[in-house]
Amino acid sequence: MNDQNRPADWKHFDDFAAGIATNRLPATDALRGQTFKITLKTGRTIDLAFTAADTVAWSEDSEAGADWYEALEVAPGVFFINMTFAARPAEDEAFIVDTRTRRVLSVRERVREAGEAPGEPRVAQVYSAGVLGDPTVPPTGREPAPTRDLIGLTAHYTYSPNHVYEHIYLSSQRYAWQNLVGVQRGHGDVDLATTWKFAENFYVFGFREFIIPVASLFFYNWDTMRSTGKFLGVTSQGKVENKPAGAFIEKKSRAVYDPGQEPV
């Protein structure tokens, strides 16, 4: 792993990830035996067959496989589905699926080789909206899309008694974080971030760190004030791993900007 940009006391991905799933929602086997057809606006069509509580048979164009997945019901009828690929260990894909409205959001992630994208975070994310089932039948509800709703918000995320982080949403492209309780206490940074509004009071937030090769993806449910998601990153041993995480959310404050001075 290329650690040339990491300060000497900076923690590795696996250091802070230990225990960070304590307050996470439990996984569900509710999708076992079901099949999903997902069509994305990018033109991709993915077929999923959930053959077991943790195995999904998938196909896309000429590719197919059977790999690990995890499903969490993050709101009534809304599932956060995280998939990994044995043949492509540096990649994963998450689907947020509302089985009632048939709205879908896909987030593909990949840990890039060191030096592949100079000046950018090692982990890349690609967001795509889509539809569940027959794409010729219009879905209901709002279409997932990028949003500026969180700009100016400061919130605290309690992942466990030993993991409390503060997030400050600075703009449509960046957020600031600092560790208030935990092994990273005193550490913080500003990283690249993406926020999509999935539905009313539901958001999908992802960030990509510069200093170490790690990215996160979370579903925010403002109704229950829960954050549910995971990290993809490279451990201190140089291994790519997918780690679960989840937190209770507490909104703290919001900045108000004068006209003409709003962040990008």
N, C-alpha and C positions, 0 to 999 in steps of 0.2 A: 504494500500500500504506500502511496506517495504522501508522506506526512510533512513535506517541507513547509507548508503554511500553518501547521498546528503549533501553537505556543506550548512550551514545555509542560505546563500544568493543565493543559486542556484535556478533558476527559474524552475517551473513545465512545463510540456508539454503544458498545456492550456495557460500559461502565454505568451510564445513566439509564439504560433501558431496563436494567434489573429491577423488577417490582413495579414498573410503570403501568402495568395492566391491572393493578389491584382494584381500581374503581371502574373497570370496564364492564359493559354489559356482557352477559353470557352468550356464547354461540348457541345457535338453534339448528335442529335437524328438520325444520319445517319444510325445507325444499326437497328433501329426499323423495325420489320418485317423480319429480316434476321435470318438465322440459321447457326451456326458454328459447325463443328465437329473438335475437336482438339485431336491429338494423340501425346503424349510426349514420349521422348526416355526412360523415366523411366517405361513405360508400361501403364501409365494412359491414358484413353480415356474419354474425357468430351464432352458432347453435350450441346450446348447453343442455346436457342431460345429467341431472344430479342423481347418480347411481347409488350413493351412500351418503352418510352424514358428513364425510370429508373427502369424497372423490367425485369429480365432475368430468364427464366425457364431453369434449368440445371439438368443434370442427369450424374451420374458416377457409373458404376456397379449397385448395388442395391439401391443406394442413389439417391434422387431427391428432388428438391425444387424450389421455386420461390422467388428470393431475389432481393435486391437493387443492381444496378450497375450504373456506370458512364463511358461514353466513351468520349475520346478526340482524335481528329485527330492531331497527333503530327508531321506528315509529310504527303505528299500526299499518300493516301491509307494505311497509317500506323496508327493504333489505339492503344491507351493506355486504357485498359479496367480494371476498378477496381471493384471488387465484395466484398460484405460483406455477412454474413450469420446470420440470426436471431437466428437460433438454436445453432450457435457456435460464440457468440459475441467476443471471444478472438482471432478469426481467420479472415483472409481475403485472397484473391488471386487476383493477377493482371495478365492479359495476354497482352503482346505486340504482335500485329498481323499485318503483312504486307499482305494485301489482294491481292497484285500483285505477290509477290514472293512465298506466302503461308508459309513464315517462321513465327515461333511463339516462344516466350519466356514466360514461366510461372514463377511467383514468389509467393510462398505460405508463409504466415507469421502467426506467433502465439505468443501471449503474454503468456509466461510460468508462472507457479505459482512461487511465491517467494521461493527460496531455491531448485527449481527443477534442476537447472544446476549451481551449485556454481562456481563462478569465471568467468561466461559467462554473456553476456547481457541478459536481461529478454526476449527480442523479438528475435525470431529465424526466419531466412529466408532460403528457399530452392529454388534454381534456376534449371529450366529444359527447354531444348530446345525441340521444337516439330514442327509439320506440321499441316497446315489447310487443311481440306478436305480429299480426298482419300489418305491414307498413302502409297499406292502402286504406286502412281504417284509422281515421284521425284519433289520436289520444285525447284525453281531457286534461284539464288543469294547465298551469303555466309551463312553458318550455324552459328547462334549465338553461341558464345563461350567466355569463360573468356579471358581477355586481360590485357596486361601490358602497353597499349598505354598511359595511363594517368600518369604513374609514373614520378615524377619530376615536374609536372605541378602545378602552383599556379594560381587560378582563383577567381574572385569575383562574387557573386550571389546577385542580387538586387531583392528581393521578393516584396518590397514596399519601399516607402521613409523612412520607419521606420524599415526595415529589410535588412541589408546588411551583408553578411557573406563571409569570406575568407576560401577557401579550399586549402589544400596542400596535394597532393596525394603522400604518402610516399613510399608505396610498394604495392604488390598485395593483401595485407591483411589489411592494415591500412591507415587511412588518418587523418590529423589534421585539426581542424576548429577553427576559432575565430570569435566572433561577433564584427563587426566594427561600426554598427549603430543599435540600438534597446535596448530592455529591458535586453538583455544578454551582453551588451557592457562590455568588459573587461574579459569576460568568454571565455574559449576555452578548448579543450581536444583533445586527440588522441583516436579514436574509431575503431572498426572493420568495414571493408568495403569490398564490392565486386563490381567488374566492369566487365561487359560483352560488347563485341562489337556486336551490332545487325546487322549493315550494315555499309557501308562506311559513315563516319561522323556521325553515330548514335551510342550512347552508352546507356546502362542501368546501373545505379549506385545505390547501396543501402548501408546504414550504420546502425549500431546497437550500441546504446550508452550504456556505462557501468554505469554512475552515476544515470540516471533516466531510467525508462522502456519505451523507445521509439525507433522506427526505421523509416527509410525513404526509399522511392523508387522513383527514378527519371529517366526520359528519357531525354538524352541530344541530342539536334539537333545542330550540329556545323554549319550547313548551315544557320540556322536562329538565332543561338546563344540564344536559349530558353531552359529552364529546366522546365519540366512538371512532376508533381508527387503528392505524398501525404505522410503523416505520419500515423503510427499506434502506439498508446501509451496509457498510463494510466494517467488520469488527476489528479489534486490535490484532487479531491473528490473520487478517487479510481475507476473511470469508464473508461472502455476501449473505445476509440474513434478513428475514422478514419478521418483525417483532410486533406483537399486539400492544395496544395502549388505549386508555380511556380515562376520562376525568369528569368530575363535577365542575360546573362553570359558575362563576360569580362575576357579574358585570360590576365594574367599579366606577367608571367615569366615561365621559365622552367629550372630546374637543369640538368646539364650534369655530368654523373658519369664516372670515370675512369674505364677501363677494370678491371674486378675482384672485383670491389667495388659496383657493381649494387645492389640495394635492392632486397630482396627476392620477 
